């Protein structure tokens, strides 16, 4: 009997639950909840490969989406691993560790690991749709989605690389990165992330009920703009004169030419 989309969602959910539970256990041992950031990209790879191999027929669209997710997930996980190595727990998680007190272990499990696992499933919904879909042939939307994904990957990977190189220069400590891609947007990596998921959505549109996959890029855009991305990061720079000047000239999110002030 062929598997239904509900089966794909169920199996993905179970895989993510056990995966995030394992990551939580490692975090307890290492006393570092920020390893969940490294696990984020790997979790999508797990869903992509699982749903890819659930079906015996490997269609071009299945292969395309799975490869894109594997490339994105591996690069992101490797980047965060290198960035965080030797730095200890990220300031956000360290703050929660202090604030949650005796409820830290329980709240960590649900509010960090299980919550991120749940968000992961929603954002990965297009992968389940595409890998469950039957052969329909490659369409113009597949090509458009791939091009948009490439643009997003360029901004995310390029922005991360430029920032890492900037921070390696001792004289730049405490300074604001405002060169390269960062000249045109204060958050090229976040813009790139959202562009990639909108690209995946365009690829999913060609399959049955593909329009429902819009929940994925809408959620990641909301999270990066209003929750864990732009808003949270820029709170760190309140009162920083250099950043305030940079912010007056530079687009917050969408790349654009700097303003003349």
C-alpha positions as a printed Julia matrix, in Angstrom:
261×3 Matrix{Float64}:
  0.0    0.0     0.0
  1.4    3.41   -1.0
  2.11   5.9     1.74
 -0.05   9.0     2.15
  1.14  12.52    2.86
 -0.09  12.0     6.43
  2.32   9.06    6.7
  5.18  11.29    5.56
  4.27  13.87    8.17
  3.92  11.23   10.9
  7.25   9.56   10.15
  8.97  12.94    9.91
  7.45  13.96   13.24
  8.66  10.82   14.98
 12.13  11.19   13.49
 12.36  14.81   14.63
 11.11  13.96   18.13
 13.79  11.31   18.67
 16.43  13.45   17.0
 15.74  16.52   19.13
 15.54  14.39   22.27
 19.0   13.05   21.46
 20.31  16.59   20.88
 18.77  17.66   24.21
 20.59  14.81   25.97
 23.9   15.89   24.44
 23.22  19.48   25.49
 22.68  18.35   29.09
 26.0   16.53   29.08
 27.87  19.47   27.54
 25.9   22.05   29.58
 25.43  24.02   26.36
 21.97  24.45   24.85
 23.33  26.43   21.93
 24.28  23.2    20.17
 20.63  23.19   19.08
 21.63  25.84   16.54
 24.07  23.4    14.94
 21.41  20.68   15.02
 18.87  22.9    13.21
 20.22  22.42    9.69
 20.98  18.73   10.25
 17.35  18.17   11.27
 16.14  19.34    7.87
 18.59  17.01    6.18
 17.12  14.17    8.24
 13.59  15.03    7.06
 14.69  15.49    3.45
 16.5   12.15    3.25
 13.78  10.28    5.15
 10.99  11.5     2.89
 13.16  11.04   -0.19
 13.76   7.35    0.52
 10.2    6.64    1.64
  9.22   6.6    -2.04
 10.71   4.09   -4.45
 10.53   6.41   -7.45
 13.18   9.13   -7.53
 11.88  11.96   -9.68
 13.87  15.0   -10.79
 11.99  17.35   -8.46
 12.55  15.01   -5.5
 16.27  14.93   -6.22
 16.48  18.7    -6.7
 14.78  19.63   -3.44
 16.65  17.0    -1.43
 20.03  18.15   -2.76
 19.23  21.81   -2.06
 18.31  21.03    1.55
 21.38  18.84    2.11
 23.71  21.55    0.73
 22.03  24.27    2.79
 21.88  22.21    5.99
 25.49  21.04    5.86
 26.84  24.52    5.17
 24.76  26.09    7.93
 25.68  23.45   10.52
 29.39  23.67    9.63
 29.33  27.47    9.79
 27.66  27.58   13.21
 29.96  24.85   14.55
 33.07  26.79   13.52
 31.62  30.11   14.72
 30.66  28.77   18.17
 33.71  26.6    18.79
 35.37  27.56   22.05
 32.92  30.41   22.78
 30.75  28.65   25.34
 26.98  28.87   25.49
 25.3   31.54   23.37
 24.14  34.58   25.38
 20.44  33.88   24.69
 20.57  30.36   26.13
 22.83  31.42   28.99
 20.3   34.09   29.96
 17.46  31.55   29.97
 19.61  29.21   32.06
 19.81  31.91   34.72
 16.19  33.06   34.47
 14.53  29.62   34.49
 16.23  28.4    37.66
 14.86  25.06   38.9
 12.6   24.77   35.83
 15.54  25.04   33.47
 15.71  21.37   32.4
 11.98  21.0    31.76
 11.6   24.35   30.03
 14.7   23.7    27.92
 13.25  20.44   26.66
  9.93  21.94   25.63
 10.67  25.62   24.93
 13.93  25.11   23.07
 14.28  21.6    21.7
 10.68  20.47   21.18
  9.6   23.93   20.02
 12.38  24.07   17.46
 11.49  20.54   16.36
  7.86  21.6    15.86
  8.9   24.68   13.88
 11.25  22.49   11.86
  8.35  20.25   10.82
  6.24  23.2     9.67
  9.08  24.79    7.71
 10.0   21.41    6.18
  6.42  20.82    5.0
  7.31  21.63    1.34
  9.89  18.83    1.42
  7.23  16.33    2.44
  4.87  17.59   -0.25
  7.47  17.41   -3.0
  8.96  14.05   -2.0
  5.48  12.55   -1.7
  4.37  13.92   -5.09
  4.0   11.88   -8.25
  5.88  12.61  -11.48
  4.63  15.8   -13.14
  7.69  16.97  -15.08
  9.92  19.95  -14.38
  8.13  23.3   -14.79
  9.04  26.96  -15.13
  8.3   27.41  -11.42
 10.92  24.78  -10.59
 13.49  26.81  -12.48
 12.36  30.07  -10.87
 12.48  28.48   -7.44
 15.97  27.14   -8.06
 17.23  30.57   -9.19
 15.69  32.23   -6.11
 17.26  29.56   -3.89
 20.66  30.24   -5.48
 20.25  33.97   -4.83
 19.37  33.26   -1.22
 22.29  30.87   -0.8
 24.64  33.52   -2.2
 23.43  36.09    0.35
 23.42  33.71    3.32
 26.72  31.97    2.67
 28.38  35.13    1.33
 27.2   37.23    4.25
 28.34  34.66    6.8
 31.75  34.36    5.13
 32.28  38.12    4.95
 31.28  38.6     8.59
 33.53  35.76    9.78
 36.48  37.2     7.86
 35.76  40.67    9.28
 35.71  39.34   12.85
 39.03  37.51   12.41
 40.82  40.86   12.13
 41.8   41.92   15.69
 41.38  45.62   14.91
 37.71  45.1    14.08
 36.74  43.94   17.55
 33.67  45.87   18.69
 33.17  47.43   15.27
 30.13  47.06   12.99
 30.39  45.07    9.77
 29.14  47.33    6.95
 31.01  46.2     3.86
 30.37  43.78    1.0
 26.83  42.44    1.13
 26.4   44.13    4.51
 26.55  47.47    2.69
 23.18  46.74    1.09
 21.33  45.02    3.94
 21.99  44.84    7.67
 21.13  41.14    7.58
 22.2   39.49    4.3
 22.23  36.06    5.95
 18.65  36.38    7.18
 17.49  37.73    3.83
 19.23  34.81    2.12
 17.59  32.31    4.45
 14.1   33.57    3.65
 14.82  33.75   -0.08
 15.89  30.11   -0.11
 12.66  28.95    1.55
 10.56  31.05   -0.84
 12.5   29.29   -3.6
 11.65  25.89   -2.16
  8.01  27.0    -1.99
  8.01  27.9    -5.7
  9.28  24.41   -6.49
  6.53  22.9    -4.33
  3.79  24.92   -6.06
  3.92  22.58   -9.07
  2.82  19.51   -7.07
 -0.64  18.63   -5.81
 -1.77  21.05   -3.08
  1.58  22.77   -3.39
  0.07  26.15   -2.56
 -0.39  25.01    1.04
  3.4   25.01    1.39
  3.29  28.81    1.66
  3.09  28.33    5.44
  6.79  27.44    5.37
  8.32  30.65    3.96
  5.74  32.77    5.78
  6.78  31.24    9.11
 10.53  31.53    8.53
 10.12  35.13    7.35
  8.1   36.0    10.46
 10.59  34.3    12.78
 13.62  36.01   11.25
 12.0   39.43   11.05
 10.06  39.56   14.32
 11.22  36.85   16.72
 14.68  35.27   16.75
 16.43  37.15   13.96
 16.52  40.86   13.19
 14.59  42.08   16.25
 16.53  40.05   18.83
 19.94  40.74   17.31
 19.49  44.48   16.94
 18.48  44.82   20.61
 22.16  44.21   21.37
 23.09  47.43   19.6
 20.68  49.84   21.28
 22.69  52.93   22.13
 25.59  51.98   19.84
 26.31  55.16   17.84
 28.15  53.39   15.04
 25.29  50.95   14.54
 22.69  53.71   14.66
 24.51  55.56   11.88
 24.82  52.33    9.91
 21.11  51.6    10.41
 20.11  55.04    9.1
 21.91  54.37    5.82
 21.34  50.65    5.32
 18.22  48.65    4.54
 17.11  46.49    7.45
 16.34  43.38    5.43
 15.81  43.59    1.68
 19.04  44.5    -0.17
 19.07  48.05   -1.49
 21.51  50.85   -2.16
 22.62  52.82    0.92
 20.85  56.09    1.7
 22.78  59.32    1.53
 22.62  60.93    4.97
